[in-house]
């Protein structure tokens, strides 16, 4: 693993009070439906780009920043008004991250410089899976089980059209341009659009650059998404009125990867203060991103934590060429201040379609298998969960900050049992000791519960629970969701095959399931229920979300199966809603969102919207 800072960071616009506790990839492609368009149909660029100016910050004191270490790493800054503390030790190849300064305070309500839920009464969905924890939990009082089961209309209220193939999940801003609600969509044609929530008209469209039709012109060519523009879910800073998005750029092949800051109000592309960020110019120690630009792919949903934007990279379907897992950190108040962390071995991708979960301070990246022709005998950074703080500062010399299974060598190489095929969750389990976990899911059906305060190093998991198998292999590539109630925490996942379902269920093959994590020291996971999933042959499934009426009551799991919206009783897995119509070409690993009693699904060329109550 190598890490460095390109420039020192100043004060970031962090969060003050919040209405929530810490808001808190796989390979092969395919869609859930047949027919329809998979291409973008051409770009609908908005013409010339105008900068939106810099961020505005309110209140709070800016810290003095950290001191640059020599060979080691400096602190990432402290709380408002404090500077960075100098860290000890240091990783090989690390130039030392500079402190980020103090976070500027806010007066509560929406959280400047962080994704996640906004003030009470505002149902904006500002990042993938709604919260920094990536739990995919939505509070929807209108979606009580009785109301859903008694819904008179099971067909869509509306479809909102646009042009393009959508591998991102939709987002929603209640107080968007002119204080009106808009959905934000992003396409593989590198178009980002704001759609009016009432009639679906396009409020604005911005194209961030030509989408490359292929990763490169010569062998090795790989990947199954064409064009290869934006395939990750953006993140929105509603206080700064910005939409952050990342995509590959190139006329015929990938020539660069870029991170853009668009105005939420008119879509204008910021061209000052270091924006857009050309990731191709960055390096982690002696590892230059430019040397592997054609083989890197940006699938992971973007994360925004305390004013720092995190953008993770992996590879393409087929794992072609020499590439690494990367996490890029951008100080959103001054994008000239960037940093990068890269894995030490070849491959070791960070797929994370659901994004990097956070405890409100750090983010947790999960890496995949080492793809070197000869598998390494010494662990580098494969099959691991790593904590990154501030400007991508990762101290993997401490077992507090890294975990990898004792069987990492068996998972590596040709077995391809990626720990990083799915993103992790940050989850608090009521009554458990410890109570705060990072939940990581391996492709071969192991669920690892890690103490979030001490990830544990080699073999240091709190619990290793097998939920799919027993055959090892390509069992699990998903984006999990979770909720808690009096019984404990419930983790909902999809499997590609061979879910280990409760005795007597007679459900086999591809399933959606709920795993209960009850109180205990440590918790003893139990598979509560399974329900069948119906998805196109050899493609991964769309992924679930959960709604409750008050954060705990009346849980309903929502997912697209067989092109239909399906609602399952969170307690039993019994169907409480099945749509009477279909939404074709919903891409794998995408999840719906829930706003104002509606379930909104992103698909190629349109949003599908139901009001199932």
C-alpha positions as CSV (number, residue, x, y, z in Angstrom):
1,X,0.0,0.0,0.0
2,X,1.2,3.5,-0.8
3,X,-0.1,6.9,0.0
4,X,0.8,10.4,-0.5
5,X,-0.5,14.0,-0.5
6,X,-0.2,16.1,-3.6
7,X,-1.0,19.3,-1.7
8,X,-1.6,20.2,1.9
9,X,-5.2,20.7,2.9
10,X,-6.8,23.6,4.5
11,X,-9.9,23.8,6.6
12,X,-12.7,21.7,5.4
13,X,-16.4,22.6,5.7
14,X,-17.3,19.9,8.2
15,X,-20.6,19.2,9.9
16,X,-22.1,20.5,13.1
17,X,-25.4,19.2,14.4
18,X,-27.2,16.6,12.3
19,X,-30.7,15.2,12.5
20,X,-29.3,11.6,12.2
21,X,-26.5,9.7,14.0
22,X,-23.5,9.3,11.8
23,X,-25.2,9.1,8.5
24,X,-24.2,6.7,8.8
25,X,-18.1,-5.0,-7.5
26,X,-18.0,-7.5,-8.9
27,X,-17.3,-8.1,-12.5
28,X,-19.8,-9.3,-15.1
29,X,-22.5,-7.1,-16.5
30,X,-26.0,-7.5,-17.7
31,X,-29.5,-6.0,-17.1
32,X,-32.5,-7.4,-15.5
33,X,-34.7,-6.9,-18.5
34,X,-34.4,-7.6,-22.2
35,X,-34.8,-5.2,-25.0
36,X,-34.5,-1.5,-24.7
37,X,-31.5,0.6,-25.3
38,X,-28.2,0.1,-23.6
39,X,-26.3,2.9,-25.2
40,X,-26.6,6.6,-24.3
41,X,-28.1,7.6,-27.6
42,X,-25.6,10.4,-27.9
43,X,-24.7,13.1,-25.4
44,X,-27.0,15.9,-24.6
45,X,-24.3,18.4,-23.5
46,X,-25.3,21.8,-22.2
47,X,-22.9,23.7,-24.3
48,X,-20.2,25.9,-22.8
49,X,-19.3,25.4,-19.2
50,X,-19.5,28.2,-16.6
51,X,-17.9,28.0,-13.2
52,X,-20.1,28.3,-10.2
53,X,-17.6,29.9,-8.0
54,X,-16.2,28.6,-4.8
55,X,-18.0,27.1,-1.8
56,X,-19.5,29.3,0.8
57,X,-19.1,28.3,4.4
58,X,-20.9,29.5,7.4
59,X,-19.9,29.8,11.0
60,X,-17.4,27.7,12.7
61,X,-13.6,28.2,13.2
62,X,-11.0,26.8,10.8
63,X,-8.3,24.8,12.3
64,X,-4.6,25.5,11.7
65,X,-3.9,22.3,9.8
66,X,-1.6,19.5,10.6
67,X,2.2,19.5,10.4
68,X,3.7,17.6,7.5
69,X,5.5,14.5,8.7
70,X,8.8,13.3,7.4
71,X,8.4,9.8,6.0
72,X,5.4,9.3,8.3
73,X,1.9,10.6,8.3
74,X,0.5,13.7,10.0
75,X,-2.9,14.0,11.6
76,X,-5.9,14.9,9.5
77,X,-6.8,17.9,11.6
78,X,-9.0,18.0,14.6
79,X,-12.2,19.4,15.7
80,X,-13.1,23.1,15.0
81,X,-10.3,25.3,15.9
82,X,-7.6,22.6,16.4
83,X,-4.8,21.7,14.2
84,X,-3.7,18.2,13.0
85,X,-1.9,16.0,15.4
86,X,1.3,14.4,14.2
87,X,0.9,10.7,13.7
88,X,3.6,8.1,14.5
89,X,5.1,5.6,12.2
90,X,4.4,5.6,8.5
91,X,3.8,3.3,5.6
92,X,6.4,2.5,3.0
93,X,6.3,4.9,0.1
94,X,4.3,7.4,2.1
95,X,5.1,11.1,1.8
96,X,2.9,12.0,4.8
97,X,-0.5,13.5,4.6
98,X,-0.9,17.1,5.7
99,X,-3.5,18.0,8.2
100,X,-6.9,19.1,6.9
101,X,-7.4,21.8,9.4
102,X,-10.4,22.1,11.6
103,X,-13.9,21.6,10.4
104,X,-16.2,24.6,10.1
105,X,-19.2,24.4,12.3
106,X,-22.8,24.5,11.2
107,X,-25.9,25.4,13.1
108,X,-27.7,22.1,12.6
109,X,-30.2,21.1,10.0
110,X,-28.6,20.0,6.8
111,X,-25.0,19.0,7.2
112,X,-22.5,21.1,5.1
113,X,-19.7,19.1,3.7
114,X,-21.3,15.7,4.3
115,X,-23.7,13.5,2.4
116,X,-26.7,12.0,4.0
117,X,-30.1,13.1,5.3
118,X,-31.0,16.7,5.8
119,X,-33.1,18.5,8.3
120,X,-36.4,17.1,9.6
121,X,-39.2,17.1,7.0
122,X,-36.8,17.2,4.1
123,X,-36.7,13.8,2.3
124,X,-33.7,14.6,0.1
125,X,-31.6,11.6,-0.9
126,X,-28.1,13.0,-1.3
127,X,-26.0,9.9,-1.7
128,X,-26.3,6.2,-2.6
129,X,-28.2,4.3,0.0
130,X,-29.3,7.5,1.8
131,X,-26.9,7.5,4.7
132,X,-23.1,7.6,5.3
133,X,-23.5,4.1,6.9
134,X,-24.8,2.9,3.4
135,X,-27.7,1.2,5.2
136,X,-30.3,2.0,2.5
137,X,-32.9,2.9,5.1
138,X,-35.7,5.3,4.4
139,X,-38.3,6.6,6.8
140,X,-41.7,6.7,5.0
141,X,-44.8,7.1,7.2
142,X,-47.1,6.6,4.1
143,X,-45.6,3.1,3.5
144,X,-47.1,1.2,6.4
145,X,-47.6,-2.5,5.7
146,X,-51.4,-2.3,5.9
147,X,-51.4,0.7,3.5
148,X,-49.1,-1.1,1.0
149,X,-51.0,-4.4,1.2
150,X,-54.3,-2.5,0.5
151,X,-52.9,-0.4,-2.3
152,X,-55.7,0.1,-4.9
153,X,-53.2,0.8,-7.7
154,X,-50.2,-1.5,-8.3
155,X,-49.0,0.2,-11.5
156,X,-46.6,3.1,-12.0
157,X,-47.7,6.7,-11.4
158,X,-45.2,8.0,-13.9
159,X,-42.1,7.3,-16.0
160,X,-39.7,10.2,-16.3
161,X,-37.8,9.9,-19.6
162,X,-34.2,10.8,-20.4
163,X,-31.6,9.6,-22.8
164,X,-28.9,7.2,-21.6
165,X,-27.9,4.0,-19.9
166,X,-28.0,4.4,-16.1
167,X,-25.7,2.3,-13.9
168,X,-25.9,4.9,-11.1
169,X,-28.8,5.0,-8.6
170,X,-31.1,8.1,-8.7
171,X,-30.8,10.9,-6.1
172,X,-33.4,13.4,-5.0
173,X,-33.3,17.0,-3.8
174,X,-36.5,18.4,-2.2
175,X,-35.4,22.0,-2.4
176,X,-33.6,22.1,-5.8
177,X,-33.5,24.8,-8.5
178,X,-36.1,27.5,-7.7
179,X,-36.9,25.6,-4.5
180,X,-38.6,22.8,-6.5
181,X,-37.9,19.0,-6.1
182,X,-35.7,17.3,-8.7
183,X,-34.3,13.9,-9.3
184,X,-30.6,13.7,-10.3
185,X,-29.6,11.1,-12.8
186,X,-26.2,10.3,-14.4
187,X,-25.6,8.2,-17.5
188,X,-22.7,6.3,-19.1
189,X,-22.8,8.9,-21.8
190,X,-21.4,11.3,-19.2
191,X,-24.6,13.3,-18.9
192,X,-25.9,14.5,-15.6
193,X,-29.5,15.7,-15.5
194,X,-32.0,17.3,-13.1
195,X,-35.5,16.1,-13.7
196,X,-38.5,18.0,-12.3
197,X,-40.3,15.6,-9.8
198,X,-43.8,16.7,-10.9
199,X,-43.8,16.5,-14.6
200,X,-40.3,15.1,-15.4
201,X,-39.2,17.9,-17.7
202,X,-35.4,18.4,-17.8
203,X,-34.4,21.3,-15.6
204,X,-30.8,21.2,-16.7
205,X,-28.3,18.8,-18.4
206,X,-24.5,18.9,-18.2
207,X,-22.1,16.7,-20.1
208,X,-18.7,16.4,-18.4
209,X,-16.8,15.2,-21.5
210,X,-16.8,12.6,-24.2
211,X,-17.5,9.1,-23.0
212,X,-14.9,6.6,-24.2
213,X,-16.4,3.6,-26.1
214,X,-13.7,1.3,-24.9
215,X,-11.0,1.2,-22.3
216,X,-8.3,1.2,-25.0
217,X,-7.8,0.4,-28.7
218,X,-5.3,-2.4,-28.4
219,X,-5.1,-5.6,-26.4
220,X,-5.9,-6.0,-23.5
221,X,-9.3,-4.6,-24.1
222,X,-11.9,-5.4,-21.5
223,X,-15.1,-4.2,-19.8
224,X,-18.7,-4.7,-20.6
225,X,-20.1,-1.2,-20.2
226,X,-20.2,0.9,-23.4
227,X,-19.8,3.8,-23.4
228,X,-17.6,3.9,-20.3
229,X,-18.7,7.3,-18.8
230,X,-20.3,7.8,-15.4
231,X,-21.2,4.4,-13.9
232,X,-21.1,5.5,-10.2
233,X,-23.7,7.3,-8.1
234,X,-22.8,11.0,-7.5
235,X,-23.1,12.7,-4.1
236,X,-24.7,16.0,-3.3
237,X,-23.7,18.8,-0.9
238,X,-27.0,20.6,-0.6
239,X,-25.5,23.4,1.7
240,X,-22.9,24.2,-1.0
241,X,-25.4,23.6,-3.8
242,X,-23.1,21.2,-5.6
243,X,-23.4,17.8,-7.2
244,X,-20.1,15.9,-7.3
245,X,-19.6,13.3,-10.0
246,X,-16.8,11.2,-11.5
247,X,-16.4,9.7,-14.9
248,X,-14.0,8.4,-17.6
249,X,-13.2,10.8,-20.4
250,X,-12.0,10.1,-24.0
251,X,-13.1,10.3,-27.6
252,X,-12.2,6.7,-28.6
253,X,-10.4,5.3,-25.5
254,X,-10.0,6.3,-21.9
255,X,-7.6,9.2,-21.8
256,X,-8.4,10.5,-18.3
257,X,-10.6,10.1,-15.3
258,X,-12.1,13.3,-13.9
259,X,-14.1,14.5,-10.9
260,X,-16.5,17.4,-11.4
261,X,-18.4,19.8,-9.2
262,X,-21.7,20.9,-10.8
263,X,-24.1,23.6,-9.6
264,X,-27.2,22.0,-8.2
265,X,-29.2,25.1,-9.4
266,X,-28.2,25.2,-13.1
267,X,-25.8,22.4,-13.8
268,X,-22.8,24.7,-14.5
269,X,-19.5,22.9,-14.3
270,X,-17.1,24.6,-11.8
271,X,-13.9,25.5,-13.5
272,X,-12.1,27.4,-10.7
273,X,-10.6,26.4,-7.3
274,X,-9.0,23.3,-8.7
275,X,-12.1,21.9,-10.4
276,X,-12.4,19.7,-12.3
277,X,-9.9,17.3,-10.8
278,X,-7.9,15.3,-13.3
279,X,-7.2,12.1,-11.4
280,X,-4.7,11.1,-14.1
281,X,-2.2,13.6,-12.7
282,X,-2.3,12.1,-9.2
283,X,0.1,9.6,-7.6
284,X,0.4,7.6,-4.4
285,X,4.1,7.5,-3.6
286,X,5.8,6.2,-6.7
287,X,2.6,4.7,-8.2
288,X,1.3,7.0,-10.9
289,X,-2.4,6.8,-11.8
290,X,-1.4,7.9,-15.4
291,X,0.5,4.6,-15.9
292,X,-2.7,2.6,-15.6
293,X,-5.4,5.0,-16.7
294,X,-6.9,2.6,-19.3
295,X,-7.3,-0.2,-16.8
296,X,-8.9,1.7,-14.0
297,X,-12.6,1.9,-13.6
298,X,-14.7,4.1,-11.3
299,X,-17.8,2.0,-10.1
300,X,-17.9,3.0,-6.4
301,X,-20.5,5.5,-5.3
302,X,-19.0,8.8,-4.2
303,X,-18.7,9.7,-0.5
304,X,-18.6,13.1,1.2
305,X,-17.5,13.2,4.8
306,X,-16.7,16.4,6.7
307,X,-15.9,18.4,3.5
308,X,-13.7,15.6,2.0
309,X,-14.9,13.9,-1.2
310,X,-13.8,10.3,-1.5
311,X,-13.7,8.6,-5.0
312,X,-12.6,5.0,-5.2
313,X,-11.4,3.1,-8.2
314,X,-11.1,-0.6,-9.3
315,X,-10.8,-2.3,-12.7
316,X,-13.0,-3.4,-15.5
317,X,-14.8,-6.7,-16.0
318,X,-12.1,-9.2,-16.8
319,X,-9.4,-7.6,-14.6
320,X,-7.3,-6.7,-17.6
321,X,-3.9,-5.0,-17.4
322,X,-2.0,-3.7,-14.4
323,X,-4.1,-1.6,-12.1
324,X,-4.6,-0.9,-8.4
325,X,-7.4,-0.1,-6.0
326,X,-7.4,3.6,-5.3
327,X,-9.1,6.1,-3.0
328,X,-8.8,9.7,-4.1
329,X,-9.5,12.4,-1.5
330,X,-10.5,16.0,-2.6
331,X,-10.9,18.9,-0.2
332,X,-14.1,20.3,-1.6
333,X,-13.4,23.8,-0.3
334,X,-10.2,23.9,-2.3
335,X,-9.9,21.2,-4.9
336,X,-6.3,21.9,-5.6
337,X,-5.7,20.0,-2.3
338,X,-5.9,16.4,-3.1
339,X,-4.4,13.1,-1.9
340,X,-4.4,9.5,-3.0
341,X,-4.1,6.0,-1.4
342,X,-3.4,3.0,-3.6
343,X,-3.1,-0.7,-2.9
344,X,0.3,-2.2,-2.9
345,X,-0.4,-5.2,-5.2
346,X,-1.8,-5.6,-8.7
347,X,-5.5,-5.6,-8.9
348,X,-6.9,-5.4,-5.4
349,X,-9.8,-3.4,-6.8
350,X,-12.3,-1.4,-4.8
351,X,-15.6,-2.1,-6.5
352,X,-18.1,-0.8,-3.9
353,X,-21.1,0.1,-6.1
354,X,-22.9,1.2,-2.9
355,X,-20.0,3.4,-1.8
356,X,-17.6,3.5,1.1
357,X,-19.4,3.3,4.4
358,X,-18.5,5.8,7.1
359,X,-18.8,6.2,10.9
360,X,-19.0,10.0,10.5
361,X,-15.2,10.4,10.7
362,X,-13.5,7.7,8.6
363,X,-14.5,5.7,5.5
364,X,-14.0,2.0,5.1
365,X,-12.7,0.7,1.8
366,X,-12.8,-3.0,0.9
367,X,-10.4,-4.5,-1.6
368,X,-10.6,-7.5,-3.9
369,X,-8.2,-10.2,-5.0
370,X,-4.6,-9.7,-6.1
371,X,-4.5,-10.4,-9.9
372,X,-0.7,-11.0,-10.4
373,X,0.2,-13.9,-12.5
374,X,2.1,-15.4,-9.5
375,X,0.1,-15.0,-6.3
376,X,2.1,-13.2,-3.6
377,X,3.1,-15.1,-0.5
378,X,3.2,-11.9,1.6
379,X,0.0,-10.0,2.1
380,X,0.0,-6.6,0.3
381,X,-3.5,-5.1,0.3
382,X,-5.8,-7.8,-1.1
383,X,-9.0,-9.0,0.5
384,X,-8.9,-6.3,3.2
385,X,-11.0,-3.7,4.9
386,X,-9.0,-0.5,5.5
387,X,-9.9,2.6,7.4
388,X,-9.1,5.9,5.7
389,X,-9.4,9.3,7.5
390,X,-9.0,12.9,6.4
391,X,-7.0,13.2,3.2
392,X,-7.0,9.4,2.4
393,X,-4.7,8.7,5.4
394,X,-4.4,4.9,5.9
395,X,-2.1,3.5,8.6
396,X,-2.2,-0.2,7.9
397,X,0.7,-0.8,10.3
398,X,-1.9,-0.9,13.1
399,X,-4.4,-3.7,13.2
400,X,-6.9,-1.2,14.4
401,X,-7.1,0.2,10.9
402,X,-7.0,-3.0,8.7
403,X,-8.6,-6.4,8.5
404,X,-7.9,-9.4,6.2
405,X,-9.1,-13.0,6.6
406,X,-6.7,-15.7,7.6
407,X,-7.7,-17.5,4.3
408,X,-6.7,-14.5,2.1
409,X,-4.3,-16.6,0.0
410,X,-7.1,-19.0,-0.8
411,X,-9.4,-16.1,-1.8
412,X,-6.7,-14.5,-4.0
413,X,-5.5,-15.5,-7.5
414,X,-7.6,-17.7,-9.7
415,X,-10.2,-18.4,-7.0
416,X,-11.3,-14.7,-7.2
417,X,-13.3,-14.9,-3.9
418,X,-13.2,-11.1,-3.6
419,X,-13.9,-9.6,-0.2
420,X,-14.4,-6.4,-2.1
421,X,-17.0,-7.6,-4.6
422,X,-19.6,-5.9,-2.4
423,X,-19.4,-2.7,-0.4
424,X,-19.4,-2.9,3.4
425,X,-21.9,-1.5,5.9
426,X,-21.4,0.5,9.1
427,X,-23.9,-0.8,11.6
428,X,-24.8,-0.4,15.3
429,X,-26.3,-3.5,16.9
430,X,-28.4,-2.8,20.0
431,X,-27.4,-4.7,23.1
432,X,-24.3,-6.3,21.4
433,X,-20.7,-6.2,22.6
434,X,-19.0,-4.6,20.8
435,X,-21.9,-2.6,19.5
436,X,-20.5,-0.9,16.4
437,X,-19.5,-3.0,13.4
438,X,-18.2,-2.9,9.9
439,X,-20.1,-5.7,8.0
440,X,-18.1,-7.0,5.1
441,X,-19.4,-9.6,2.6
442,X,-17.1,-11.9,0.7
443,X,-18.0,-13.2,-2.8
444,X,-17.9,-16.8,-1.5
445,X,-20.6,-16.2,1.0
446,X,-18.9,-15.2,4.3
447,X,-20.2,-12.3,6.3
448,X,-17.5,-10.8,8.5
449,X,-18.5,-8.7,11.5
450,X,-15.6,-6.3,12.5
451,X,-15.3,-4.1,15.5
452,X,-15.4,-0.7,13.8
453,X,-13.1,0.7,16.5
454,X,-10.5,-2.1,16.1
455,X,-10.8,-3.9,12.7
456,X,-8.5,-6.6,14.0
457,X,-5.7,-7.2,11.5
458,X,-5.0,-10.7,10.2
459,X,-8.0,-13.0,11.1
460,X,-9.2,-10.4,13.6
461,X,-12.9,-10.6,12.9
462,X,-15.5,-10.7,15.7
463,X,-17.7,-13.1,13.8
464,X,-17.3,-15.1,10.5
465,X,-20.8,-16.2,9.4
466,X,-21.5,-18.3,6.3
467,X,-24.7,-17.3,4.6
468,X,-24.2,-18.7,1.1
469,X,-22.7,-21.9,-0.1
470,X,-21.4,-24.5,0.7
471,X,-19.9,-24.4,-2.9
472,X,-17.3,-21.6,-2.9
473,X,-17.2,-19.2,-5.8
474,X,-19.2,-16.4,-7.4
475,X,-22.0,-16.5,-4.8
476,X,-22.4,-12.9,-3.6
477,X,-22.1,-9.6,-5.4
478,X,-24.5,-7.1,-3.9
479,X,-25.2,-3.8,-2.1
480,X,-26.6,-4.7,1.3
481,X,-29.3,-2.8,3.3
482,X,-30.0,-2.8,7.0
483,X,-32.4,-1.6,9.8
484,X,-32.7,-2.2,13.5
485,X,-35.6,-2.9,15.8
486,X,-36.2,-4.6,19.2
487,X,-34.9,-7.9,17.9
488,X,-31.6,-6.5,16.8
489,X,-30.1,-5.4,13.5
490,X,-31.2,-6.9,10.2
491,X,-28.9,-7.1,7.2
492,X,-30.7,-7.7,3.8
493,X,-28.6,-9.1,0.9
494,X,-29.1,-10.7,-2.5
495,X,-27.1,-13.8,-3.6
496,X,-26.2,-14.9,-7.1
497,X,-26.9,-18.5,-6.1
498,X,-26.8,-21.0,-3.2
499,X,-28.2,-18.8,-0.4
500,X,-28.3,-20.9,2.8
501,X,-32.0,-20.5,3.6
502,X,-34.0,-21.6,6.7
503,X,-34.9,-25.3,6.8
504,X,-38.2,-26.0,5.2
505,X,-38.2,-22.9,3.0
506,X,-37.6,-24.9,-0.2
507,X,-36.2,-21.8,-1.8
508,X,-33.0,-22.4,-3.8
509,X,-30.7,-20.6,-6.2
510,X,-30.8,-16.8,-6.5
511,X,-32.4,-15.2,-3.4
512,X,-32.9,-12.1,-1.3
513,X,-32.4,-12.9,2.4
514,X,-32.5,-11.2,5.8
515,X,-29.8,-12.0,8.4
516,X,-30.6,-11.1,12.0
517,X,-27.8,-9.8,14.3
518,X,-29.2,-10.1,17.8
519,X,-27.9,-8.7,21.0
520,X,-24.9,-10.8,22.3
521,X,-21.3,-10.8,23.2
522,X,-20.7,-11.2,20.3
523,X,-23.9,-11.4,18.2
524,X,-24.8,-14.8,16.8
525,X,-26.2,-14.2,13.3
526,X,-29.3,-16.1,12.1
527,X,-30.8,-16.3,8.6
528,X,-34.4,-15.1,9.1
529,X,-36.0,-15.7,5.7
530,X,-35.3,-16.0,2.0
531,X,-37.4,-15.0,-1.0
532,X,-36.7,-15.9,-4.6
533,X,-35.2,-13.4,-7.1
534,X,-35.8,-13.6,-10.8
535,X,-33.1,-12.0,-12.9
536,X,-31.8,-12.4,-16.4
537,X,-29.4,-15.3,-17.0
538,X,-25.8,-14.7,-15.9
539,X,-26.3,-11.1,-14.7
540,X,-26.3,-9.8,-11.2
541,X,-29.4,-8.5,-9.5
542,X,-30.6,-5.0,-8.6
543,X,-30.2,-4.5,-4.9
544,X,-32.6,-3.7,-2.0
545,X,-33.6,-0.8,0.2
546,X,-35.7,-0.8,3.4
547,X,-38.5,1.5,4.4
548,X,-40.0,1.9,7.9
549,X,-42.7,4.2,9.2
550,X,-40.6,5.6,12.0
551,X,-37.0,4.2,11.7
552,X,-38.0,0.8,13.2
553,X,-41.6,-0.1,12.7
554,X,-43.3,-1.8,9.7
555,X,-40.1,-2.7,7.8
556,X,-40.6,-3.4,4.1
557,X,-37.8,-4.5,1.8
558,X,-38.1,-3.1,-1.8
559,X,-36.3,-4.6,-4.8
560,X,-36.7,-5.1,-8.5
561,X,-37.2,-8.7,-9.5
562,X,-38.3,-10.0,-12.9
563,X,-38.6,-6.3,-13.9
564,X,-41.3,-5.8,-11.3
565,X,-41.2,-3.8,-8.1
566,X,-41.5,-6.2,-5.2
567,X,-42.2,-5.3,-1.5
568,X,-41.4,-7.9,1.1
569,X,-42.4,-7.9,4.8
570,X,-39.1,-7.2,6.6
571,X,-40.1,-9.6,9.4
572,X,-41.1,-12.6,7.3
573,X,-40.0,-12.1,3.7
574,X,-43.7,-12.5,2.6
575,X,-44.6,-10.4,-0.4
576,X,-46.8,-7.4,0.5
577,X,-46.6,-5.7,-2.9
578,X,-45.9,-6.8,-6.5
579,X,-46.3,-4.2,-9.2
580,X,-48.8,-4.9,-12.0
581,X,-46.4,-3.5,-14.6
582,X,-42.7,-3.7,-15.4
583,X,-39.6,-1.5,-15.6
584,X,-37.2,-2.9,-18.0
585,X,-33.4,-2.6,-18.1
586,X,-32.7,-1.9,-14.5
587,X,-29.0,-2.4,-14.1
588,X,-27.3,-4.7,-11.7
589,X,-26.3,-3.4,-8.2
590,X,-28.6,-0.3,-8.5
591,X,-31.1,0.4,-5.8
592,X,-34.3,2.3,-5.6
593,X,-34.9,5.3,-3.5
594,X,-38.0,6.2,-1.4
595,X,-39.4,9.8,-1.2
596,X,-42.8,11.1,-0.2
597,X,-44.4,7.7,-0.2
598,X,-43.0,6.8,-3.7
599,X,-40.5,4.2,-4.7
600,X,-38.3,5.5,-7.5
601,X,-36.3,3.1,-9.7
602,X,-33.6,4.1,-12.2
603,X,-33.4,2.3,-15.5
604,X,-32.0,2.9,-18.9
605,X,-33.7,5.9,-20.5
606,X,-36.2,6.5,-17.6
607,X,-37.1,6.6,-14.0
608,X,-40.0,4.3,-12.9
609,X,-42.1,5.7,-10.1
610,X,-44.7,3.9,-8.0
611,X,-46.9,5.1,-5.0
612,X,-47.7,1.7,-3.4
613,X,-50.1,2.8,-0.8
